[in-house]
Amino acid sequence: MATAIDFKPTIIGFLCNWCCYGGADLAGVSRFQYPPYLRVIRLMCSGRVDLEFIFRTFAKKADGVFVGGCHLNDCHYNPEGNYDAMGNVLMAKRVLEKIGVNPERLRLEWVSAGEGIRFAEIMNDFSAKVKSLGRLGSSEGIPVAELSSRLQTAEELVPYIKLVERERLRVPVRTEEGYRQFFGSPQFDSLFNELILDKLVMSRIMGFVRRKPVAAAEIPAGLDLEPSEVARHLQQLTERGLLKFDAGQKLVAAV
């Protein structure tokens, strides 16, 4: 087992071509020092970093994910691309928290092509944070295989989450403060729990039952959920005909 001293985290960075990638390049040319943990994926715009990319990257056992784009109101590719990136990251953090992944493993920053020093400072800080958290699963106290299963469930829900965002979770004011206020509001919490969290929990239960027939009493401990929460969702799933009891009174997927 790697110790805190020799652990070298894997950090995947999604950098926009026009600004943050230029800042990273300037940091390298100027020989500003930061740990060599970052593996860069260059994109035309930070707004292209889909929720699916984030969940899949963690599912592939990345210890940290970094998203870097142009400063707000200065996007060089799509005038509102970095606002899309902010919305995706804030939503991803909320989902990650609910499935047991420390949201501090995901970070979003704005870096211009002339801010090589800033890029190096951010990567020094983020690398230290991820290293302190340890390998994915360490700070969470959950086996990586189980975390990967939860992340896969979240990834499969991305089309549904996008639909909910478009229809019910639109940010009213496209400013940095507007996004942070909306995602931190009681209104968002209520809608998130009703429209996304319940769907996420039911999908986890369905995935657990599909692996093998199980008794209803096994599910709370198997998924680290409250028995009352599991009972509520099992009632909905059986009423909808998605789950049923077999001859041995074990739950099986009906579809």
Helices and strands as residue ranges (DSSP letters): E 11-16, H 20-29, E 38-43, G 46-48, H 51-59, E 64-69, H 81-99, G 103-105, E 106-110, H 116-133, H 144-156, H 158-167, H 176-183, H 186-191, I 192-197, H 198-211, G 216-218, H 219-223, H 227-239, E 243-245, E 251-253
